[in-house]
Amino acid sequence: MEQYPPWRRVIRMFPDYGRDYPLWETSTPTWDVGYTTTAADYGLSEELGEDLADWQTFWEEHGTGSEGWDTDENRQAWLREGERLARRLNTEVQEFADVQIEFGPRHRRL
């Protein structure tokens, strides 16, 4: 059976340990993408893919899970960069998907 993407996809953006990219998408009955996704799954530019991977790595190195961040300065820098990356991601996928920010103090869809 052929699978078809939904008219509007929702790319969820948040980090998790052991991931290369902070990108997630829920499968639908007609679109089995799994749950974890990569920059290549969306045809993102190489530069954005690298920046998303760096953002993920920074979180793993400085965001110490339940204990909080190693410094508030690193946390604030990471949040600012995440907002910037979410806007860039939104620009690259705006024809077929929405970006759902799920990091920081306020979750929202762009």
Secondary structure, DSSP 8 states (H G I E B T S, - for coil): ------SSEEEEE---TT-SS-EE---BTTB---SB--TGGGT--HHHHHHHHHHHHHHHHHB-GGG-BS-HHHHHHHHHHHHHHHHHHHHHHTTTEEEEE-SSS--EE-
